Amino acid sequence: MSLFVDLLGWAGAGAMLYGYAMVSSSRMAGDGMPYQTINLVGAIALMVNTACHSAWPSAILNVVWGAIGLTAVTRMIMTRNKKKTVSVP
């Protein structure tokens, strides 16, 4: 189990660094769904890793980071669904 948790942490860190690099190099929009999803997945992976290692400050940071990411993804999905809904008079 420890190896899995460690690999999960490394994958989460890699995902977040990848997203940051893509936004910083203007290859991905910071307010787009791909970046927000990468950030959310990375935060969840790091949240599990840091909690299992009892690194509570980092775990709480990633809980908040994940909540921000979840809020952003939820708003994007809701906005997308509103645009798909057509009002018929």
Secondary structure, 3 states (H helix, E strand, C coil): CHHHHHHHHHHHHHHHHHHHHHHHCCCCCCCCHHHHHHHHHHHHHHHHHHHHCCCHHHHHHHHHHHHHHHHHHHHHHHHHHHHHCCCCC
